[in-house]
Amino acid sequence: MADDVDAVHNKGLPMDVILEIAGGTEPETIVRLAATCKDLRRYIGDPSSFRGGRLRLRRGERLVPSLLGGQLVGKWGNDLYIEDTASNLIATGCFRHDKQPCVPVPIAARDGLVLVRVHHPWQPGVRAAVDLRVCCPSTGRVQSLPMGPEFKGQFVLLVGDGEGGEVGRPFKVLNMTSAAVARRRRRFFQFQMFSSAALNQSRWGPLSKRFLPPDRHRYHDCSLPPLPGRHLVLGHAIHWLYRDRDRDTRGTYYVFKLYFTDVNVKAGLTVRGPTSTMLPSSFHCECEYPRPGPQQILLAAVAGSPVVLVANHGRISAWTRSEDGNRWTDQPHVVIDYEAMKRFGNVKESDDLGTVHLEWFAERSGVVQVTTKRCGFFWFHLQSKKIIRHFPGSFYSRSCPYEIDLSSWVPALTFS
Protein backbone atom coordinates (compact mmCIF):
# COMPACT_ATOMS: atom_id res chain seq x y z
CA MET A 1 0.00 0.00 0.00
CA ALA A 2 2.81 2.36 0.86
CA ASP A 3 4.40 1.79 -2.56
CA ASP A 4 1.09 2.67 -4.22
CA VAL A 5 0.91 5.91 -2.24
CA ASP A 6 4.43 6.85 -3.26
CA ALA A 7 3.71 6.00 -6.89
CA VAL A 8 0.52 8.07 -6.94
CA HIS A 9 2.21 10.97 -5.21
CA ASN A 10 5.08 10.90 -7.72
CA LYS A 11 2.49 11.33 -10.48
CA GLY A 12 1.41 14.59 -8.91
CA LEU A 13 -1.46 13.75 -6.59
CA PRO A 14 -1.73 16.74 -4.23
CA MET A 15 -0.77 16.20 -0.63
CA ASP A 16 -4.16 17.39 0.62
CA VAL A 17 -5.81 14.58 -1.36
CA ILE A 18 -3.42 12.04 0.18
CA LEU A 19 -4.23 13.43 3.61
CA GLU A 20 -7.95 13.21 2.86
CA ILE A 21 -7.51 9.52 2.01
CA ALA A 22 -5.34 8.92 5.05
CA GLY A 23 -7.82 10.71 7.29
CA GLY A 24 -10.45 8.13 6.41
CA THR A 25 -8.34 5.21 7.60
CA GLU A 26 -7.60 3.85 11.04
CA PRO A 27 -4.58 5.20 12.99
CA GLU A 28 -2.55 2.04 12.34
CA THR A 29 -2.67 2.58 8.58
CA ILE A 30 -1.67 6.24 8.66
CA VAL A 31 1.36 5.43 10.81
CA ARG A 32 2.33 2.51 8.60
CA LEU A 33 2.05 4.78 5.57
CA ALA A 34 4.11 7.45 7.28
CA ALA A 35 6.81 4.92 8.11
CA THR A 36 7.25 4.00 4.44
CA CYS A 37 6.29 7.17 2.50
CA LYS A 38 8.97 9.81 3.00
CA ASP A 39 6.93 12.78 1.76
CA LEU A 40 3.98 11.92 3.95
CA ARG A 41 6.32 11.32 6.89
CA ARG A 42 7.95 14.72 6.49
CA TYR A 43 4.55 16.38 6.25
CA ILE A 44 3.19 14.65 9.32
CA GLY A 45 6.46 15.29 11.15
CA ASP A 46 5.82 19.03 10.97
CA PRO A 47 3.11 19.79 13.56
CA SER A 48 2.40 23.20 11.99
CA SER A 49 1.05 21.42 8.91
CA PHE A 50 -1.98 20.26 10.87
CA ARG A 51 -2.93 23.21 13.00
CA GLY A 52 -6.48 23.94 12.00
CA GLY A 53 -6.44 21.07 9.49
CA ARG A 54 -8.83 18.19 8.96
CA LEU A 55 -6.56 15.34 10.07
CA ARG A 56 -6.65 14.85 13.81
CA LEU A 57 -5.46 12.00 15.99
CA ARG A 58 -7.46 11.22 19.10
CA ARG A 59 -5.68 11.96 22.36
CA GLY A 60 -5.04 9.12 24.77
CA GLU A 61 -2.82 6.13 25.35
CA ARG A 62 -3.71 4.28 22.19
CA LEU A 63 -0.92 1.91 21.20
CA VAL A 64 -0.26 1.27 17.53
CA PRO A 65 0.05 -2.43 16.65
CA SER A 66 1.98 -1.75 13.43
CA LEU A 67 4.78 -0.10 15.38
CA LEU A 68 4.42 -2.06 18.59
CA GLY A 69 5.09 -5.19 16.58
CA GLY A 70 8.58 -4.20 15.59
CA GLN A 71 12.17 -4.17 16.63
CA LEU A 72 14.92 -1.80 15.57
CA VAL A 73 18.03 -3.22 13.93
CA GLY A 74 20.99 -1.59 12.21
CA LYS A 75 22.73 -2.81 9.07
CA TRP A 76 26.23 -1.96 7.88
CA GLY A 77 26.39 0.90 5.41
CA ASN A 78 22.64 1.24 5.19
CA ASP A 79 20.22 2.54 7.76
CA LEU A 80 18.29 1.90 10.93
CA TYR A 81 15.43 -0.48 10.16
CA ILE A 82 12.11 -1.38 11.76
CA GLU A 83 11.44 -5.10 11.44
CA ASP A 84 7.68 -5.57 11.54
CA THR A 85 5.60 -8.61 12.45
CA ALA A 86 5.93 -9.95 8.91
CA SER A 87 9.74 -9.78 9.16
CA ASN A 88 9.84 -6.92 6.65
CA LEU A 89 12.72 -4.49 7.09
CA ILE A 90 11.46 -0.91 6.74
CA ALA A 91 14.17 1.74 6.41
CA THR A 92 13.65 4.72 8.73
CA GLY A 93 15.67 7.15 6.60
CA CYS A 94 17.50 8.46 9.67
CA PHE A 95 20.88 7.95 8.00
CA ARG A 96 20.04 8.89 4.43
CA HIS A 97 22.29 11.99 4.59
CA ASP A 98 25.41 10.09 5.70
CA LYS A 99 27.96 10.23 2.89
CA GLN A 100 30.10 7.41 4.29
CA PRO A 101 28.87 3.93 5.25
CA CYS A 102 28.36 3.36 8.96
CA VAL A 103 26.97 0.84 11.43
CA PRO A 104 24.02 2.26 13.42
CA VAL A 105 23.56 0.24 16.61
CA PRO A 106 20.36 0.95 18.61
CA ILE A 107 21.17 0.90 22.32
CA ALA A 108 17.99 2.33 23.88
CA ALA A 109 14.49 3.25 22.70
CA ARG A 110 11.67 4.95 24.53
CA ASP A 111 8.45 6.76 23.60
CA GLY A 112 9.18 6.91 19.89
CA LEU A 113 12.83 8.03 20.10
CA VAL A 114 15.94 5.88 19.73
CA LEU A 115 19.46 6.36 21.05
CA VAL A 116 21.91 5.05 18.46
CA ARG A 117 25.64 4.42 18.68
CA VAL A 118 27.10 5.00 15.21
CA HIS A 119 30.31 3.21 14.24
CA HIS A 120 32.22 4.69 11.31
CA PRO A 121 34.71 2.93 9.02
CA TRP A 122 38.23 2.33 10.26
CA GLN A 123 40.96 4.20 8.41
CA PRO A 124 44.72 3.51 8.58
CA GLY A 125 46.34 5.60 11.28
CA VAL A 126 43.02 7.00 12.47
CA ARG A 127 41.04 5.78 15.44
CA ALA A 128 37.65 4.49 14.38
CA ALA A 129 35.08 7.18 15.14
CA VAL A 130 31.99 6.48 17.22
CA ASP A 131 29.26 9.00 17.90
CA LEU A 132 25.83 9.07 19.53
CA ARG A 133 22.61 10.22 17.92
CA VAL A 134 18.98 10.41 18.97
CA CYS A 135 16.63 9.50 16.13
CA CYS A 136 12.90 9.62 15.52
CA PRO A 137 12.20 6.72 13.09
CA SER A 138 8.66 7.94 12.43
CA THR A 139 9.87 11.24 10.97
CA GLY A 140 13.49 10.51 10.06
CA ARG A 141 14.74 13.36 12.26
CA VAL A 142 18.15 13.03 13.91
CA GLN A 143 20.11 14.97 16.53
CA SER A 144 23.82 14.29 17.00
CA LEU A 145 25.13 14.42 20.54
CA PRO A 146 28.51 16.00 21.40
CA MET A 147 31.50 13.85 22.27
CA GLY A 148 30.33 12.19 25.42
CA PRO A 149 31.53 10.95 28.79
CA GLU A 150 34.97 9.41 28.89
CA PHE A 151 34.08 6.76 31.48
CA LYS A 152 32.37 3.58 30.35
CA GLY A 153 28.81 3.20 31.50
CA GLN A 154 25.28 2.46 30.44
CA PHE A 155 23.20 4.99 28.52
CA VAL A 156 19.62 5.70 29.58
CA LEU A 157 17.24 7.61 27.29
CA LEU A 158 14.47 9.65 28.96
CA VAL A 159 11.80 11.33 26.82
CA GLY A 160 9.56 14.22 27.86
CA ASP A 161 6.13 15.32 26.69
CA GLY A 162 5.26 17.96 24.13
CA GLU A 163 7.28 19.36 21.26
CA GLY A 164 10.73 20.85 20.88
CA GLY A 165 14.27 20.26 19.71
CA GLU A 166 15.69 18.85 16.52
CA VAL A 167 13.81 15.54 16.78
CA GLY A 168 10.49 17.07 17.82
CA ARG A 169 10.48 15.83 21.42
CA PRO A 170 12.46 16.93 24.51
CA PHE A 171 14.81 14.27 25.83
CA LYS A 172 17.70 13.64 28.19
CA VAL A 173 20.46 11.03 27.96
CA LEU A 174 22.19 9.77 31.11
CA ASN A 175 25.48 7.91 31.08
CA MET A 176 25.67 5.95 34.32
CA THR A 177 28.28 3.70 35.89
CA SER A 178 29.60 2.77 39.32
CA ALA A 179 32.97 3.29 40.95
CA ALA A 180 34.65 2.92 44.34
CA VAL A 181 36.57 5.11 46.74
CA ALA A 182 39.96 3.40 46.76
CA ARG A 183 40.68 3.43 50.50
CA ARG A 184 37.24 2.99 52.00
CA ARG A 185 35.91 0.76 49.21
CA ARG A 186 32.66 2.69 49.37
CA ARG A 187 30.82 2.52 46.09
CA PHE A 188 28.93 5.26 44.29
CA PHE A 189 27.10 6.01 41.08
CA GLN A 190 28.58 8.58 38.77
CA PHE A 191 26.74 10.01 35.82
CA GLN A 192 26.68 12.76 33.23
CA MET A 193 23.67 14.08 31.40
CA PHE A 194 22.92 15.60 28.01
CA SER A 195 19.70 17.60 27.65
CA SER A 196 18.05 18.61 24.39
CA ALA A 197 16.69 21.67 26.23
CA ALA A 198 20.07 22.89 27.50
CA LEU A 199 21.28 26.26 26.23
CA ASN A 200 24.71 24.81 25.46
CA GLN A 201 24.24 21.90 23.07
CA SER A 202 27.96 21.43 22.47
CA ARG A 203 28.81 19.52 25.64
CA TRP A 204 27.49 17.22 28.33
CA GLY A 205 26.66 18.39 31.82
CA PRO A 206 29.04 18.10 34.78
CA LEU A 207 29.98 14.78 36.36
CA SER A 208 27.77 13.99 39.36
CA LYS A 209 28.04 11.35 42.10
CA ARG A 210 25.53 9.57 44.31
CA PHE A 211 26.86 7.26 47.03
CA LEU A 212 25.22 3.91 47.61
CA PRO A 213 23.34 3.52 50.90
CA PRO A 214 25.88 2.72 53.65
CA ASP A 215 25.92 -0.30 55.97
CA ARG A 216 22.89 -2.04 54.49
CA HIS A 217 24.89 -4.29 52.16
CA ARG A 218 28.62 -4.80 51.80
CA TYR A 219 29.21 -4.02 48.16
CA HIS A 220 32.59 -5.02 46.80
CA ASP A 221 32.83 -5.23 43.03
CA CYS A 222 29.50 -4.21 41.53
CA SER A 223 29.62 -3.19 37.90
CA LEU A 224 27.05 -2.49 35.23
CA PRO A 225 26.62 -5.16 32.55
CA PRO A 226 27.91 -3.55 29.33
CA LEU A 227 24.76 -4.48 27.43
CA PRO A 228 21.61 -2.59 26.42
CA GLY A 229 18.27 -3.37 27.98
CA ARG A 230 19.72 -4.20 31.39
CA HIS A 231 17.98 -1.21 32.94
CA LEU A 232 14.29 -0.51 33.39
CA VAL A 233 12.44 2.82 33.57
CA LEU A 234 9.20 2.82 35.56
CA GLY A 235 7.57 6.17 36.17
CA HIS A 236 10.25 8.45 37.60
CA ALA A 237 12.63 5.68 38.62
CA ILE A 238 15.46 3.85 36.87
CA HIS A 239 16.25 0.28 37.97
CA TRP A 240 19.54 -1.57 37.43
CA LEU A 241 20.61 -5.11 38.16
CA TYR A 242 24.07 -5.46 39.70
CA ARG A 243 26.19 -8.49 40.48
CA ASP A 244 28.71 -8.32 43.32
CA ARG A 245 31.41 -10.66 42.06
CA ASP A 246 33.66 -10.66 45.14
CA ARG A 247 31.25 -11.86 47.81
CA ASP A 248 31.76 -15.53 46.89
CA THR A 249 32.24 -17.71 43.84
CA ARG A 250 28.65 -17.37 42.63
CA GLY A 251 28.21 -13.67 43.33
CA THR A 252 25.40 -11.72 44.96
CA TYR A 253 22.75 -9.86 42.98
CA TYR A 254 21.12 -6.53 43.82
CA VAL A 255 18.57 -4.25 42.19
CA PHE A 256 19.30 -0.54 42.56
CA LYS A 257 16.74 2.20 42.05
CA LEU A 258 17.45 5.84 41.25
CA TYR A 259 14.70 8.50 41.24
CA PHE A 260 14.64 11.47 38.86
CA THR A 261 12.46 14.53 38.39
CA ASP A 262 10.31 15.49 35.42
CA VAL A 263 12.23 15.22 32.14
CA ASN A 264 10.55 18.40 30.87
CA VAL A 265 12.30 20.60 33.45
CA LYS A 266 14.79 22.69 31.47
CA ALA A 267 17.01 23.44 34.43
CA GLY A 268 18.27 19.88 34.60
CA LEU A 269 17.43 16.52 36.09
CA THR A 270 17.35 16.18 39.86
CA VAL A 271 18.36 12.69 41.00
CA ARG A 272 17.60 11.10 44.38
CA GLY A 273 18.87 7.83 45.80
CA PRO A 274 19.93 5.23 45.06
CA THR A 275 18.19 2.57 47.12
CA SER A 276 18.89 -1.16 46.86
CA THR A 277 17.34 -4.57 47.49
CA MET A 278 19.14 -7.92 47.52
CA LEU A 279 17.68 -10.77 45.49
CA PRO A 280 16.81 -13.92 47.51
CA SER A 281 18.83 -17.11 47.83
CA SER A 282 16.56 -18.90 45.33
CA PHE A 283 17.67 -16.42 42.68
CA HIS A 284 21.31 -17.16 43.38
CA CYS A 285 20.62 -20.90 43.22
CA GLU A 286 19.03 -20.43 39.80
CA CYS A 287 22.15 -18.57 38.71
CA GLU A 288 24.53 -21.33 39.80
CA TYR A 289 26.16 -23.65 37.29
CA PRO A 290 25.74 -23.13 34.47
CA ARG A 291 25.98 -19.48 35.48
CA PRO A 292 23.88 -17.33 33.13
CA GLY A 293 25.54 -14.56 31.19
CA PRO A 294 24.32 -10.94 31.31
CA GLN A 295 22.06 -11.53 28.30
CA GLN A 296 20.23 -14.29 30.17
CA ILE A 297 19.09 -11.98 32.99
CA LEU A 298 16.60 -9.20 32.29
CA LEU A 299 14.69 -6.57 34.23
CA ALA A 300 11.03 -6.32 33.23
CA ALA A 301 7.74 -5.18 34.78
CA VAL A 302 4.22 -6.44 35.42
CA ALA A 303 1.45 -4.06 36.50
CA GLY A 304 3.97 -1.31 37.18
CA SER A 305 6.16 -3.42 39.46
CA PRO A 306 9.68 -4.63 38.55
CA VAL A 307 10.37 -8.29 37.78
CA VAL A 308 13.71 -10.07 37.30
CA LEU A 309 13.80 -12.78 34.62
CA VAL A 310 16.41 -15.53 34.29
CA ALA A 311 16.76 -17.93 31.35
CA ASN A 312 18.49 -21.04 32.69
CA HIS A 313 17.96 -24.76 33.29
CA GLY A 314 15.49 -25.13 30.43
CA ARG A 315 13.07 -22.45 31.59
CA ILE A 316 12.48 -18.72 32.06
CA SER A 317 11.79 -17.90 35.71
CA ALA A 318 10.58 -14.65 37.28
CA TRP A 319 11.07 -13.06 40.69
CA THR A 320 8.59 -10.39 41.75
CA ARG A 321 8.46 -7.82 44.53
CA SER A 322 6.68 -8.48 47.81
CA GLU A 323 3.41 -6.68 48.53
CA ASP A 324 5.15 -4.08 50.69
CA GLY A 325 7.75 -3.52 47.95
CA ASN A 326 10.67 -3.81 50.37
CA ARG A 327 11.98 -7.19 49.28
CA TRP A 328 11.78 -9.85 46.58
CA THR A 329 9.60 -12.94 46.88
CA ASP A 330 11.46 -16.00 48.12
CA GLN A 331 10.35 -18.35 45.36
CA PRO A 332 10.04 -17.65 41.62
CA HIS A 333 7.38 -18.74 39.20
CA VAL A 334 8.07 -20.28 35.81
CA VAL A 335 7.01 -17.95 33.03
CA ILE A 336 7.63 -20.38 30.20
CA ASP A 337 9.77 -23.43 29.55
CA TYR A 338 11.88 -24.15 26.51
CA GLU A 339 9.69 -27.09 25.46
CA ALA A 340 6.71 -24.75 25.07
CA MET A 341 8.78 -22.53 22.78
CA LYS A 342 9.75 -25.53 20.69
CA ARG A 343 6.11 -26.59 20.33
CA PHE A 344 5.01 -23.08 19.38
CA GLY A 345 7.74 -22.73 16.78
CA ASN A 346 7.16 -26.19 15.29
CA VAL A 347 10.68 -27.14 16.29
CA LYS A 348 11.48 -30.84 16.36
CA GLU A 349 11.63 -32.33 19.84
CA SER A 350 15.09 -33.65 19.08
CA ASP A 351 16.36 -30.18 18.17
CA ASP A 352 18.08 -27.97 20.69
CA LEU A 353 17.25 -24.27 20.97
CA GLY A 354 20.91 -23.55 21.61
CA THR A 355 21.88 -20.49 23.61
CA VAL A 356 18.79 -18.62 24.84
CA HIS A 357 19.05 -14.87 25.41
CA LEU A 358 16.52 -12.48 26.92
CA GLU A 359 17.05 -9.75 24.36
CA TRP A 360 14.75 -6.94 25.52
CA PHE A 361 11.57 -5.95 27.34
CA ALA A 362 9.09 -3.52 25.75
CA GLU A 363 8.00 -1.23 28.58
CA ARG A 364 4.63 -0.22 27.10
CA SER A 365 3.36 -3.50 25.69
CA GLY A 366 4.95 -5.90 28.20
CA VAL A 367 6.48 -8.05 25.45
CA VAL A 368 9.77 -9.89 25.96
CA GLN A 369 11.92 -10.95 23.03
CA VAL A 370 13.73 -14.26 23.46
CA THR A 371 16.55 -14.89 21.02
CA THR A 372 17.75 -18.43 20.38
CA LYS A 373 20.87 -19.42 18.52
CA ARG A 374 19.28 -22.15 16.40
CA CYS A 375 15.53 -21.56 16.32
CA GLY A 376 15.04 -17.85 15.72
CA PHE A 377 13.15 -15.34 17.87
CA PHE A 378 10.17 -15.66 20.18
CA TRP A 379 7.94 -12.97 21.64
CA PHE A 380 5.92 -13.64 24.76
CA HIS A 381 3.63 -11.43 26.77
CA LEU A 382 4.97 -11.38 30.31
CA GLN A 383 1.72 -10.80 32.19
CA SER A 384 -0.27 -13.49 30.36
CA LYS A 385 2.76 -15.81 29.98
CA LYS A 386 1.71 -16.53 26.40
CA ILE A 387 3.95 -16.82 23.36
CA ILE A 388 2.54 -14.53 20.70
CA ARG A 389 5.07 -14.79 17.89
CA HIS A 390 7.91 -16.87 16.48
CA PHE A 391 10.00 -15.87 13.48
CA PRO A 392 13.25 -17.13 11.99
CA GLY A 393 16.55 -15.34 12.10
CA SER A 394 19.91 -15.25 13.78
CA PHE A 395 21.51 -13.14 16.49
CA TYR A 396 21.64 -9.45 15.67
CA SER A 397 24.54 -7.47 17.06
CA ARG A 398 22.02 -5.28 18.89
CA SER A 399 18.30 -4.71 18.68
CA CYS A 400 15.66 -2.98 20.78
CA PRO A 401 11.87 -2.62 20.72
CA TYR A 402 10.16 0.23 18.96
CA GLU A 403 6.74 1.22 20.26
CA ILE A 404 5.02 4.55 20.19
CA ASP A 405 1.96 6.37 21.47
CA LEU A 406 0.50 8.19 18.47
CA SER A 407 -0.65 11.14 20.56
CA SER A 408 2.92 11.73 21.72
CA TRP A 409 4.39 11.18 18.25
CA VAL A 410 2.43 14.10 16.76
CA PRO A 411 1.05 16.02 19.76
CA ALA A 412 -0.94 18.46 17.58
CA LEU A 413 -2.90 15.66 15.85
CA THR A 414 -6.20 14.09 16.88
CA PHE A 415 -8.54 11.90 14.90
CA SER A 416 -12.15 13.03 15.13
C-alpha positions in Angstrom: 0.0 0.0 0.0 2.8 2.4 0.9 4.4 1.8 -2.6 1.1 2.7 -4.2 0.9 5.9 -2.2 4.4 6.8 -3.3 3.7 6.0 -6.9 0.5 8.1 -6.9 2.2 11.0 -5.2 5.1 10.9 -7.7 2.5 11.3 -10.5 1.4 14.6 -8.9 -1.5 13.7 -6.6 -1.7 16.7 -4.2 -0.8 16.2 -0.6 -4.2 17.4 0.6 -5.8 14.6 -1.4 -3.4 12.0 0.2 -4.2 13.4 3.6 -8.0 13.2 2.9 -7.5 9.5 2.0 -5.3 8.9 5.0 -7.8 10.7 7.3 -10.5 8.1 6.4 -8.3 5.2 7.6 -7.6 3.8 11.0 -4.6 5.2 13.0 -2.6 2.0 12.3 -2.7 2.6 8.6 -1.7 6.2 8.7 1.4 5.4 10.8 2.3 2.5 8.6 2.0 4.8 5.6 4.1 7.5 7.3 6.8 4.9 8.1 7.2 4.0 4.4 6.3 7.2 2.5 9.0 9.8 3.0 6.9 12.8 1.8 4.0 11.9 3.9 6.3 11.3 6.9 8.0 14.7 6.5 4.6 16.4 6.2 3.2 14.6 9.3 6.5 15.3 11.2 5.8 19.0 11.0 3.1 19.8 13.6 2.4 23.2 12.0 1.1 21.4 8.9 -2.0 20.3 10.9 -2.9 23.2 13.0 -6.5 23.9 12.0 -6.4 21.1 9.5 -8.8 18.2 9.0 -6.6 15.3 10.1 -6.7 14.8 13.8 -5.5 12.0 16.0 -7.5 11.2 19.1 -5.7 12.0 22.4 -5.0 9.1 24.8 -2.8 6.1 25.4 -3.7 4.3 22.2 -0.9 1.9 21.2 -0.3 1.3 17.5 0.1 -2.4 16.6 2.0 -1.8 13.4 4.8 -0.1 15.4 4.4 -2.1 18.6 5.1 -5.2 16.6 8.6 -4.2 15.6 12.2 -4.2 16.6 14.9 -1.8 15.6 18.0 -3.2 13.9 21.0 -1.6 12.2 22.7 -2.8 9.1 26.2 -2.0 7.9 26.4 0.9 5.4 22.6 1.2 5.2 20.2 2.5 7.8 18.3 1.9 10.9 15.4 -0.5 10.2 12.1 -1.4 11.8 11.4 -5.1 11.4 7.7 -5.6 11.5 5.6 -8.6 12.5 5.9 -9.9 8.9 9.7 -9.8 9.2 9.8 -6.9 6.6 12.7 -4.5 7.1 11.5 -0.9 6.7 14.2 1.7 6.4 13.7 4.7 8.7 15.7 7.2 6.6 17.5 8.5 9.7 20.9 8.0 8.0 20.0 8.9 4.4 22.3 12.0 4.6 25.4 10.1 5.7 28.0 10.2 2.9 30.1 7.4 4.3 28.9 3.9 5.3 28.4 3.4 9.0 27.0 0.8 11.4 24.0 2.3 13.4 23.6 0.2 16.6 20.4 1.0 18.6 21.2 0.9 22.3 18.0 2.3 23.9 14.5 3.3 22.7 11.7 4.9 24.5 8.4 6.8 23.6 9.2 6.9 19.9 12.8 8.0 20.1 15.9 5.9 19.7 19.5 6.4 21.0 21.9 5.0 18.5 25.6 4.4 18.7 27.1 5.0 15.2 30.3 3.2 14.2 32.2 4.7 11.3 34.7 2.9 9.0 38.2 2.3 10.3 41.0 4.2 8.4 44.7 3.5 8.6 46.3 5.6 11.3 43.0 7.0 12.5 41.0 5.8 15.4 37.6 4.5 14.4 35.1 7.2 15.1 32.0 6.5 17.2 29.3 9.0 17.9 25.8 9.1 19.5 22.6 10.2 17.9 19.0 10.4 19.0 16.6 9.5 16.1 12.9 9.6 15.5 12.2 6.7 13.1 8.7 7.9 12.4 9.9 11.2 11.0 13.5 10.5 10.1 14.7 13.4 12.3 18.2 13.0 13.9 20.1 15.0 16.5 23.8 14.3 17.0 25.1 14.4 20.5 28.5 16.0 21.4 31.5 13.9 22.3 30.3 12.2 25.4 31.5 10.9 28.8 35.0 9.4 28.9 34.1 6.8 31.5 32.4 3.6 30.3 28.8 3.2 31.5 25.3 2.5 30.4 23.2 5.0 28.5 19.6 5.7 29.6 17.2 7.6 27.3 14.5 9.6 29.0 11.8 11.3 26.8 9.6 14.2 27.9 6.1 15.3 26.7 5.3 18.0 24.1 7.3 19.4 21.3 10.7 20.8 20.9 14.3 20.3 19.7 15.7 18.8 16.5 13.8 15.5 16.8 10.5 17.1 17.8 10.5 15.8 21.4 12.5 16.9 24.5 14.8 14.3 25.8 17.7 13.6 28.2 20.5 11.0 28.0 22.2 9.8 31.1 25.5 7.9 31.1 25.7 6.0 34.3 28.3 3.7 35.9 29.6 2.8 39.3 33.0 3.3 41.0 34.6 2.9 44.3 36.6 5.1 46.7 40.0 3.4 46.8 40.7 3.4 50.5 37.2 3.0 52.0 35.9 0.8 49.2 32.7 2.7 49.4 30.8 2.5 46.1 28.9 5.3 44.3 27.1 6.0 41.1 28.6 8.6 38.8 26.7 10.0 35.8 26.7 12.8 33.2 23.7 14.1 31.4 22.9 15.6 28.0 19.7 17.6 27.7 18.1 18.6 24.4 16.7 21.7 26.2 20.1 22.9 27.5 21.3 26.3 26.2 24.7 24.8 25.5 24.2 21.9 23.1 28.0 21.4 22.5 28.8 19.5 25.6 27.5 17.2 28.3 26.7 18.4 31.8 29.0 18.1 34.8 30.0 14.8 36.4 27.8 14.0 39.4 28.0 11.3 42.1 25.5 9.6 44.3 26.9 7.3 47.0 25.2 3.9 47.6 23.3 3.5 50.9 25.9 2.7 53.7 25.9 -0.3 56.0 22.9 -2.0 54.5 24.9 -4.3 52.2 28.6 -4.8 51.8 29.2 -4.0 48.2 32.6 -5.0 46.8 32.8 -5.2 43.0 29.5 -4.2 41.5 29.6 -3.2 37.9 27.0 -2.5 35.2 26.6 -5.2 32.6 27.9 -3.6 29.3 24.8 -4.5 27.4 21.6 -2.6 26.4 18.3 -3.4 28.0 19.7 -4.2 31.4 18.0 -1.2 32.9 14.3 -0.5 33.4 12.4 2.8 33.6 9.2 2.8 35.6 7.6 6.2 36.2 10.2 8.5 37.6 12.6 5.7 38.6 15.5 3.8 36.9 16.2 0.3 38.0 19.5 -1.6 37.4 20.6 -5.1 38.2 24.1 -5.5 39.7 26.2 -8.5 40.5 28.7 -8.3 43.3 31.4 -10.7 42.1 33.7 -10.7 45.1 31.2 -11.9 47.8 31.8 -15.5 46.9 32.2 -17.7 43.8 28.6 -17.4 42.6 28.2 -13.7 43.3 25.4 -11.7 45.0 22.8 -9.9 43.0 21.1 -6.5 43.8 18.6 -4.3 42.2 19.3 -0.5 42.6 16.7 2.2 42.0 17.4 5.8 41.2 14.7 8.5 41.2 14.6 11.5 38.9 12.5 14.5 38.4 10.3 15.5 35.4 12.2 15.2 32.1 10.5 18.4 30.9 12.3 20.6 33.5 14.8 22.7 31.5 17.0 23.4 34.4 18.3 19.9 34.6 17.4 16.5 36.1 17.3 16.2 39.9 18.4 12.7 41.0 17.6 11.1 44.4 18.9 7.8 45.8 19.9 5.2 45.1 18.2 2.6 47.1 18.9 -1.2 46.9 17.3 -4.6 47.5 19.1 -7.9 47.5 17.7 -10.8 45.5 16.8 -13.9 47.5 18.8 -17.1 47.8 16.6 -18.9 45.3 17.7 -16.4 42.7 21.3 -17.2 43.4 20.6 -20.9 43.2 19.0 -20.4 39.8 22.2 -18.6 38.7 24.5 -21.3 39.8 26.2 -23.7 37.3 25.7 -23.1 34.5 26.0 -19.5 35.5 23.9 -17.3 33.1 25.5 -14.6 31.2 24.3 -10.9 31.3 22.1 -11.5 28.3 20.2 -14.3 30.2 19.1 -12.0 33.0 16.6 -9.2 32.3 14.7 -6.6 34.2 11.0 -6.3 33.2 7.7 -5.2 34.8 4.2 -6.4 35.4 1.4 -4.1 36.5 4.0 -1.3 37.2 6.2 -3.4 39.5 9.7 -4.6 38.6 10.4 -8.3 37.8 13.7 -10.1 37.3 13.8 -12.8 34.6 16.4 -15.5 34.3 16.8 -17.9 31.3 18.5 -21.0 32.7 18.0 -24.8 33.3 15.5 -25.1 30.4 13.1 -22.4 31.6 12.5 -18.7 32.1 11.8 -17.9 35.7 10.6 -14.7 37.3 11.1 -13.1 40.7 8.6 -10.4 41.7 8.5 -7.8 44.5 6.7 -8.5 47.8 3.4 -6.7 48.5 5.1 -4.1 50.7 7.8 -3.5 47.9 10.7 -3.8 50.4 12.0 -7.2 49.3 11.8 -9.9 46.6 9.6 -12.9 46.9 11.5 -16.0 48.1 10.4 -18.3 45.4 10.0 -17.6 41.6 7.4 -18.7 39.2 8.1 -20.3 35.8 7.0 -17.9 33.0 7.6 -20.4 30.2 9.8 -23.4 29.5 11.9 -24.2 26.5 9.7 -27.1 25.5 6.7 -24.7 25.1 8.8 -22.5 22.8 9.7 -25.5 20.7 6.1 -26.6 20.3 5.0 -23.1 19.4 7.7 -22.7 16.8 7.2 -26.2 15.3 10.7 -27.1 16.3 11.5 -30.8 16.4 11.6 -32.3 19.8 15.1 -33.7 19.1 16.4 -30.2 18.2 18.1 -28.0 20.7 17.2 -24.3 21.0 20.9 -23.6 21.6 21.9 -20.5 23.6 18.8 -18.6 24.8 19.0 -14.9 25.4 16.5 -12.5 26.9 17.1 -9.7 24.4 14.8 -6.9 25.5 11.6 -6.0 27.3 9.1 -3.5 25.7 8.0 -1.2 28.6 4.6 -0.2 27.1 3.4 -3.5 25.7 5.0 -5.9 28.2 6.5 -8.0 25.5 9.8 -9.9 26.0 11.9 -11.0 23.0 13.7 -14.3 23.5 16.5 -14.9 21.0 17.7 -18.4 20.4 20.9 -19.4 18.5 19.3 -22.1 16.4 15.5 -21.6 16.3 15.0 -17.8 15.7 13.1 -15.3 17.9 10.2 -15.7 20.2 7.9 -13.0 21.6 5.9 -13.6 24.8 3.6 -11.4 26.8 5.0 -11.4 30.3 1.7 -10.8 32.2 -0.3 -13.5 30.4 2.8 -15.8 30.0 1.7 -16.5 26.4 4.0 -16.8 23.4 2.5 -14.5 20.7 5.1 -14.8 17.9 7.9 -16.9 16.5 10.0 -15.9 13.5 13.2 -17.1 12.0 16.5 -15.3 12.1 19.9 -15.3 13.8 21.5 -13.1 16.5 21.6 -9.4 15.7 24.5 -7.5 17.1 22.0 -5.3 18.9 18.3 -4.7 18.7 15.7 -3.0 20.8 11.9 -2.6 20.7 10.2 0.2 19.0 6.7 1.2 20.3 5.0 4.6 20.2 2.0 6.4 21.5 0.5 8.2 18.5 -0.6 11.1 20.6 2.9 11.7 21.7 4.4 11.2 18.2 2.4 14.1 16.8 1.0 16.0 19.8 -0.9 18.5 17.6 -2.9 15.7 15.8 -6.2 14.1 16.9 -8.5 11.9 14.9 -12.2 13.0 15.1 
